[in-house]
């Protein structure tokens, strides 16, 4: 009798737990099969996750979606869950195909920081890619299969009761395992620090799409909260003295610049930079051979490039100031012209890429003047640069941030700069698409050469020094059938070579070289030094003659005390120089 009671109780428990599934079979099957497809494709393209956990843990996530759909059906909104699931899972499947990566903090950061213009350009580019249509086709196949299996499961079959018990047991086991992930996600969501989210005690196992998505959102929310602390740090910016060593400093920041597509770095490259080559040959432009960026996406690259924090510091980056704020407090006029980040833009999330500039308080603490909106081409942005007389009226730091060669490349240059065609391209990867994409990229580089040279030409008669570098690099069918940037689990030397290596150029006018022979000599004799863009603020403070408690001479590439053995850490934990040393000698 006791045994029968237990069986009846178990039977009631099974029916109770599986009740939300009965009217949600297609959604359950679709979400589960999609997660398995993501895992399989990911392991093929090296976006690897644990196969066992990636098979079992999504069961409870999918079950909870059925519970939510059941509740919303009461108010006729159950379809929203299906729509949400389809969009999210298709998005991750596409991400795996295209970026060779699951949802990560960095992938979501790229999505959230992208403005409407960039989104439109990316969608146009994605529609022409086979990976997009692979994801579409696989999603349709799984949707059809899920519907068919859901219909079959409604029919009676011999082992149906045993099958229900197995599903019940899997849901319970998966739920118990996922409870830990949900608890850790709660800690990260309720935290105002990315340090908590990175702590192994609070970081969930990232083996399901929905947990990966939630963790990425929680992490970036914490990143947003850090900006409150950053603003207070910037308000406390300290300046001890200022000699205004260089009265006019022009900093030009490019976007997605593959330095191996210019003869400035690769003698056999197409002639994409004739104007800058001329400046070099005439003795005004100096090419630094070994510069890298810490990340291959804008947000973190800018966070490192603008703050005086270093990864060797024991505290958080938000406890340090930003170099434009130091210049402003020292008495420089600081102008910031950007063809990506303007105050009129609004984003769902506050991310370091835009909001170290666009957060109202931070912007006021750093800049005197900004452009109100972006332009189609970078050449239109430089028309906003003040006249030379205005720039020379007081010591000035002019920062120009270009859209450069950001994908979609064919939209980054006017028609009259279309110099290169598929016939000029030699890449063996990607077929006709690869050659066409490379041609567009090289044309964008050719136009960028015109823009950067035009900026330097504006100040050519003044006592001025200019610096050009890019936020990160880019792949353009250079060593495989791939372009743009990726986030593989393994950082290959080739990826570091193309996506993390950046150009670093110094421009010194004739007048500047006469008036500042010590600086000019330091530039000429340091072009072989290793450089990480994290160190840019210390170089700039030296050029400005600014004394600050945060200035570190060993990080100023022009100083005789520059630390040439300093580790260059990229993507948070990879020693770039060790990685390249282990690699083959050629690419």
C-alpha positions in Angstrom: 0.0 0.0 0.0 2.8 2.3 0.9 4.5 1.6 -2.4 1.3 2.4 -4.3 1.0 5.7 -2.4 4.6 6.6 -3.3 3.9 5.7 -7.0 0.8 7.9 -7.0 2.6 10.7 -5.4 5.4 10.4 -7.9 2.9 10.3 -10.7 1.2 13.5 -9.5 4.6 15.1 -9.2 5.5 14.1 -12.8 2.2 15.5 -14.1 2.5 18.7 -12.1 6.0 19.4 -13.3 5.3 18.5 -16.9 2.0 20.4 -17.0 3.6 23.6 -18.5 5.2 21.4 -21.2 2.0 19.9 -22.5 0.9 23.1 -24.3 4.4 24.2 -25.1 6.0 21.2 -26.8 7.1 22.9 -29.9 8.8 25.8 -28.0 10.5 23.3 -25.6 11.8 21.2 -28.5 12.8 24.2 -30.6 14.7 25.9 -27.8 16.4 22.7 -26.7 17.4 21.6 -30.2 18.7 25.1 -31.0 20.9 25.1 -28.0 22.3 21.7 -29.1 22.9 23.1 -32.6 24.8 26.0 -31.1 26.9 23.6 -29.1 27.7 21.4 -32.1 28.5 24.2 -34.5 30.5 26.0 -31.8 32.7 22.9 -31.2 33.3 22.7 -35.0 34.4 26.3 -35.3 36.2 26.3 -31.9 33.6 28.3 -29.9 33.9 25.4 -27.5 31.7 24.6 -24.5 31.5 21.5 -22.3 29.5 19.0 -24.4 27.9 17.2 -21.4 26.8 20.3 -19.5 25.8 22.1 -22.7 23.5 19.1 -23.4 21.8 18.8 -20.0 21.8 22.3 -18.4 19.7 24.0 -21.1 16.8 21.6 -20.2 15.8 23.6 -17.2 16.2 26.9 -19.0 13.9 25.7 -21.7 11.4 24.4 -19.1 11.3 27.8 -17.4 10.5 29.4 -20.8 7.5 27.1 -21.1 6.4 28.1 -17.6 6.6 31.8 -18.6 4.8 31.2 -21.9 2.0 29.4 -19.9 1.6 32.4 -17.6 1.6 34.9 -20.5 -0.9 32.9 -22.5 -3.5 33.8 -19.8 -3.3 37.4 -21.1 -2.8 36.3 -24.7 0.9 37.2 -24.8 2.4 33.8 -24.8 3.7 34.4 -28.4 6.2 36.9 -27.0 8.2 34.1 -25.4 8.5 32.2 -28.7 9.6 35.4 -30.5 12.2 36.1 -27.8 13.6 32.6 -27.9 13.8 32.6 -31.7 15.6 36.0 -31.8 18.1 35.1 -29.0 19.0 31.6 -30.2 19.2 32.7 -33.8 21.5 35.6 -32.8 23.8 33.3 -30.9 23.9 30.7 -33.7 24.8 33.5 -36.1 27.4 34.7 -33.7 29.0 31.3 -33.6 29.0 31.0 -37.4 30.3 34.6 -38.0 32.5 35.4 -35.0 33.4 31.8 -34.0 32.2 32.7 -30.5 29.2 32.2 -28.3 27.6 35.1 -26.4 30.3 36.7 -24.4 30.7 39.9 -22.5 32.7 41.3 -25.4 30.3 40.1 -28.1 27.4 41.7 -26.3 29.4 44.8 -25.7 29.9 45.1 -29.4 26.2 44.8 -30.0 25.1 47.2 -27.3 27.6 49.9 -28.2 26.8 49.8 -31.9 24.8 52.8 -33.1 22.0 52.8 -35.6 24.3 53.7 -38.5 26.7 50.9 -37.7 23.9 48.4 -37.2 22.5 49.2 -40.6 25.9 48.8 -42.2 26.6 45.5 -40.5 23.2 44.0 -41.5 23.8 45.0 -45.1 27.2 43.3 -44.9 25.8 40.2 -43.1 23.1 39.6 -45.7 25.8 38.8 -48.3 27.6 36.3 -46.1 27.2 32.5 -46.3 27.3 32.2 -42.5 24.1 34.3 -42.2 22.2 31.9 -44.5 23.7 28.9 -42.8 22.2 30.2 -39.6 18.8 30.9 -41.2 18.6 27.5 -42.9 19.6 25.6 -39.8 17.0 27.6 -37.7 14.3 26.8 -40.2 15.2 23.1 -40.3 15.1 22.9 -36.4 11.8 24.8 -36.3 10.3 22.3 -38.8 11.7 19.3 -36.9 10.5 20.7 -33.6 7.0 21.1 -34.9 6.9 17.6 -36.3 8.3 16.0 -33.1 5.8 17.9 -31.0 2.9 16.5 -33.1 4.3 13.0 -32.8 4.7 13.3 -29.0 1.0 13.9 -28.6 0.2 10.4 -30.0 0.2 7.4 -27.7 3.2 5.1 -27.8 4.4 2.2 -25.7 7.0 3.8 -23.5 5.3 7.2 -23.1 5.0 7.0 -19.4 8.6 6.0 -19.0 9.6 8.8 -21.3 7.7 11.3 -19.2 9.5 10.1 -16.1 12.9 10.5 -17.8 12.0 14.1 -18.8 10.8 14.8 -15.3 14.1 13.5 -13.8 16.2 15.5 -16.3 14.3 18.7 -15.5 14.8 18.2 -11.8 18.5 17.4 -12.2 19.1 20.3 -14.6 17.2 22.7 -12.2 19.3 21.8 -9.3 22.5 22.4 -11.3 21.2 25.7 -12.7 20.2 27.0 -9.3 23.9 27.8 -8.7 24.1 29.7 -12.0 21.0 31.7 -11.2 22.3 32.6 -7.7 25.6 33.8 -9.1 23.8 35.8 -11.8 21.8 37.5 -9.1 25.1 38.5 -7.3 26.5 39.9 -10.5 23.3 41.8 -11.4 23.1 43.3 -8.0 26.8 44.4 -8.0 28.2 47.7 -9.1 31.6 46.2 -9.9 32.9 44.0 -12.7 35.3 42.6 -10.1 32.4 40.8 -8.4 31.2 39.4 -11.8 34.8 38.2 -12.5 35.1 36.5 -9.1 35.0 32.7 -9.5 32.6 32.6 -6.5 30.0 34.6 -8.5 30.7 33.8 -12.1 28.2 31.2 -13.4 29.1 28.2 -15.6 28.4 29.6 -19.1 27.0 26.5 -20.7 23.6 27.7 -21.9 22.7 30.5 -24.3 20.4 32.2 -21.8 22.9 32.2 -18.9 25.6 33.5 -21.3 23.2 36.3 -22.3 22.2 37.1 -18.8 25.8 37.1 -17.6 26.9 39.4 -20.4 24.0 41.8 -19.6 24.8 41.7 -15.9 28.5 42.3 -16.5 27.9 45.3 -18.7 25.4 46.7 -16.2 28.1 46.5 -13.6 30.5 48.2 -16.0 27.9 51.0 -16.4 27.8 51.4 -12.6 31.5 51.8 -12.5 31.2 55.0 -14.4 29.8 56.7 -11.3 33.1 55.9 -9.5 35.1 57.0 -12.6 33.4 60.4 -12.6 34.4 61.0 -9.0 38.0 60.0 -9.8 38.1 62.4 -12.7 36.7 65.2 -10.6 39.7 64.7 -8.3 42.2 65.0 -11.1 45.5 66.5 -9.8 48.0 68.6 -11.7 51.2 69.7 -10.1 52.6 71.9 -12.9 52.5 72.5 -16.6 55.2 73.9 -19.0 53.1 73.6 -22.2 56.1 71.9 -23.8 54.1 71.3 -27.0 51.6 74.1 -27.5 49.5 72.2 -30.2 49.1 68.5 -29.9 46.9 66.7 -32.5 45.8 63.2 -31.7 44.1 61.3 -34.5 42.5 57.9 -33.6 41.6 55.6 -36.4 39.2 52.6 -36.5 39.9 49.0 -37.5 43.2 49.8 -39.2 45.0 46.7 -40.6 48.6 48.1 -40.8 49.6 45.3 -43.1 47.5 46.9 -45.8 49.8 49.8 -46.2 53.4 50.1 -47.6 54.2 52.1 -44.5 54.5 48.6 -42.9 54.4 46.1 -45.7 56.6 47.1 -48.7 54.6 44.7 -51.0 51.2 46.1 -50.0 49.0 48.1 -52.5 49.8 51.8 -52.5 47.0 52.8 -50.1 48.9 55.6 -48.3 50.7 57.7 -50.9 50.3 61.0 -48.9 51.6 59.7 -45.6 54.4 58.0 -47.5 55.3 61.4 -49.0 55.3 63.0 -45.5 57.6 60.2 -44.3 60.0 60.6 -47.2 60.1 64.4 -46.5 61.1 63.8 -42.9 57.9 64.9 -41.1 56.3 61.5 -40.5 57.9 58.8 -38.3 56.6 55.2 -38.3 56.7 53.1 -35.1 57.1 49.5 -36.1 55.8 47.6 -33.1 52.6 48.9 -31.5 49.6 46.8 -30.3 46.2 47.4 -28.7 45.0 45.5 -25.6 41.7 44.6 -27.2 40.2 44.2 -30.6 37.1 46.2 -30.0 36.6 49.8 -29.4 35.2 50.0 -25.9 37.9 48.3 -23.9 40.6 49.6 -26.2 39.4 53.2 -25.4 39.1 52.5 -21.7 42.8 51.5 -21.6 43.9 54.2 -24.0 42.3 57.1 -22.2 42.7 56.2 -18.5 46.0 56.5 -16.6 45.3 53.1 -15.0 47.5 50.2 -15.8 46.8 46.4 -15.5 49.8 46.3 -13.1 47.9 48.6 -10.7 46.3 46.9 -7.7 43.1 49.0 -7.7 40.3 49.4 -10.2 40.6 51.4 -13.4 37.8 53.7 -12.3 40.0 54.9 -9.4 42.2 56.8 -12.0 41.6 59.8 -14.2 41.4 60.3 -17.9 44.1 62.1 -19.8 41.8 64.8 -21.5 40.7 65.8 -18.0 44.3 66.2 -17.0 45.0 68.5 -20.0 41.9 70.5 -19.3 42.8 71.0 -15.7 46.4 72.0 -16.7 45.1 74.8 -18.9 44.9 73.3 -22.3 41.9 73.8 -24.5 40.7 70.2 -25.3 38.6 69.7 -28.5 37.1 66.3 -29.2 35.7 65.6 -32.7 34.4 62.1 -33.2 32.6 60.4 -36.1 31.3 57.7 -33.8 30.6 59.2 -30.3 28.5 62.3 -30.0 26.4 63.6 -27.1 23.2 63.4 -29.2 23.4 59.6 -29.4 21.4 57.6 -27.0 22.2 53.9 -26.2 20.3 51.4 -24.1 23.4 50.8 -22.1 26.2 53.0 -20.7 29.3 51.4 -22.1 32.9 52.5 -21.7 33.4 52.9 -25.4 31.0 55.9 -25.7 30.2 56.9 -22.2 33.7 57.7 -21.0 32.9 60.5 -23.4 29.2 60.8 -23.6 28.3 60.7 -19.9 27.4 64.3 -19.3 29.6 64.9 -16.2 32.6 63.1 -17.7 32.3 65.0 -21.0 32.3 68.4 -19.2 35.3 67.4 -17.1 37.3 66.5 -20.2 36.4 68.7 -23.2 35.8 72.3 -24.1 34.3 71.6 -27.6 32.6 68.7 -29.3 30.8 68.1 -32.6 27.0 67.6 -32.2 26.5 64.9 -34.8 28.3 62.3 -37.0 28.9 62.5 -40.7 28.7 60.1 -43.6 32.4 60.4 -44.3 35.4 61.4 -42.2 36.3 64.1 -44.6 33.1 66.0 -43.5 34.1 65.6 -39.9 37.5 67.3 -40.4 35.7 70.4 -41.8 34.6 70.9 -38.2 38.1 71.4 -37.0 38.7 75.0 -35.8 40.9 77.3 -37.8 44.6 77.3 -37.2 44.4 80.7 -35.6 41.8 79.4 -33.1 44.0 76.3 -32.3 47.0 78.5 -31.7 45.1 81.1 -29.5 46.0 79.0 -26.5 47.7 75.6 -25.8 45.4 73.1 -27.4 45.0 69.3 -27.4 42.9 68.4 -30.5 41.5 64.8 -30.5 40.0 63.6 -33.8 38.3 60.2 -33.7 37.5 58.8 -37.2 35.2 56.0 -38.3 38.1 54.9 -40.5 37.8 51.5 -41.9 35.0 50.2 -39.8 32.9 47.6 -41.5 30.9 48.1 -43.9 34.0 49.2 -45.8 32.4 50.3 -49.1 30.5 52.9 -47.1 33.6 54.5 -45.7 34.9 56.3 -48.8 33.4 58.5 -51.5 33.1 57.2 -55.0 36.0 59.2 -56.3 38.4 57.4 -53.9 37.6 54.0 -55.4 41.1 53.3 -56.7 41.4 49.5 -56.2 39.3 46.7 -57.7 39.1 43.0 -57.4 41.8 42.7 -60.1 44.3 44.4 -57.7 43.7 42.1 -54.8 45.9 39.0 -54.3 44.1 37.3 -51.4 43.5 33.5 -52.1 40.7 33.5 -49.5 37.0 34.1 -49.8 36.9 33.9 -53.6 35.3 36.8 -55.4 33.7 38.1 -52.2 37.1 38.1 -50.5 38.7 40.1 -53.3 35.8 42.5 -53.4 35.8 43.0 -49.7 39.6 43.5 -49.7 39.3 46.1 -52.5 36.7 48.0 -50.5 38.9 47.9 -47.4 41.9 49.2 -49.3 39.9 52.0 -50.8 38.8 52.9 -47.3 42.4 52.9 -46.3 43.3 55.1 -49.3 40.6 57.6 -48.2 41.8 57.4 -44.6 45.3 58.4 -45.9 43.7 61.5 -47.4 41.8 62.4 -44.2 44.8 61.9 -41.9 47.1 63.8 -44.2 44.6 66.6 -44.5 44.5 67.0 -40.7 48.2 67.1 -40.5 48.4 69.6 -43.4 46.1 72.0 -41.5 48.9 72.5 -38.9 51.9 72.1 -41.1 53.0 75.8 -40.6 52.6 75.7 -36.9 54.6 74.6 -33.9 52.7 71.3 -33.7 53.1 67.6 -33.2 50.6 65.0 -34.4 50.1 61.3 -33.5 48.0 58.8 -35.4 47.1 55.4 -34.0 44.1 53.0 -34.3 41.9 51.6 -31.6 42.6 48.1 -32.9 43.3 46.1 -36.1 41.2 44.1 -38.5 41.2 40.9 -40.6 40.5 41.2 -44.3 40.8 37.7 -45.7 44.5 37.9 -44.8 45.2 34.4 -43.7 41.8 32.6 -43.8 38.3 32.9 -45.2 37.3 35.6 -42.7 37.1 39.4 -42.2 36.3 41.9 -39.5 37.2 40.8 -35.9 36.6 37.5 -34.0 36.6 36.2 -30.4 37.8 32.6 -30.6 38.4 30.7 -27.5 42.1 30.4 -28.6 43.9 33.5 -29.5 46.0 32.5 -32.5 49.2 34.4 -33.4 47.7 35.2 -36.8 44.7 36.8 -35.0 47.0 38.9 -32.8 49.0 39.9 -35.9 46.1 41.3 -37.8 43.5 42.2 -35.2 45.7 43.6 -32.4 48.7 45.1 -34.1 48.1 48.8 -34.9 49.8 51.6 -36.7 51.6 54.3 -34.6 52.7 57.4 -36.5 54.3 60.7 -35.3 54.0 63.8 -37.4 56.3 66.8 -36.6 56.1 70.0 -38.5 59.4 71.7 -39.6 58.8 74.4 -37.1 58.3 71.9 -34.3 61.5 70.1 -35.1 63.5 73.3 -35.0 61.9 74.5 -31.7 61.9 71.2 -29.9 65.1 69.3 -31.0 65.1 67.2 -27.9 61.6 65.9 -28.5 62.3 65.5 -32.3 65.4 63.4 -31.5 63.5 61.3 -29.0 60.9 60.5 -31.7 63.5 59.7 -34.3 65.4 57.3 -32.0 62.5 55.4 -30.5 60.7 54.1 -33.6 61.9 50.5 -32.9 60.5 50.5 -29.3 57.7 48.2 -28.4 54.4 50.1 -27.6 51.1 49.2 -26.0 48.3 51.8 -26.5 47.7 51.7 -22.8 50.7 53.9 -22.5 49.4 56.7 -24.7 48.3 59.0 -21.8 51.9 59.1 -20.3 53.3 60.0 -23.7 50.8 62.8 -24.1 51.4 64.2 -20.6 55.1 64.3 -21.4 54.4 66.2 -24.6 52.2 68.6 -22.7 54.9 69.1 -20.0 52.3 68.3 -17.4 53.3 67.2 -13.9 50.8 64.8 -12.4 50.9 62.3 -9.5 49.6 59.7 -12.0 52.3 60.2 -14.6 54.7 57.3 -15.0 57.9 58.1 -16.9 58.6 54.4 -17.5 55.5 54.3 -19.6 56.4 57.3 -21.8 57.9 55.8 -25.0 60.0 58.9 -25.6 61.7 58.8 -22.2 65.2 57.3 -21.7 63.7 55.5 -18.7 61.0 53.8 -20.8 60.4 50.2 -19.7 61.1 48.2 -22.9 60.6 44.9 -21.1 57.1 45.6 -19.9 54.6 42.9 -20.6 52.1 43.7 -23.3 48.9 41.9 -22.2 46.2 41.6 -24.8 42.6 40.3 -24.4 43.0 40.5 -20.6 45.4 37.5 -20.1 47.6 36.8 -23.1 51.2 38.0 -23.2 51.4 39.3 -26.8 55.2 39.0 -27.1 55.3 35.4 -25.7 52.5 34.4 -28.1 54.4 35.8 -31.1 57.7 34.4 -30.0 56.2 30.9 -29.9 54.6 31.4 -33.3 56.2 30.5 -36.6 58.6 33.2 -38.0 56.4 34.1 -40.9 52.7 34.6 -41.6 
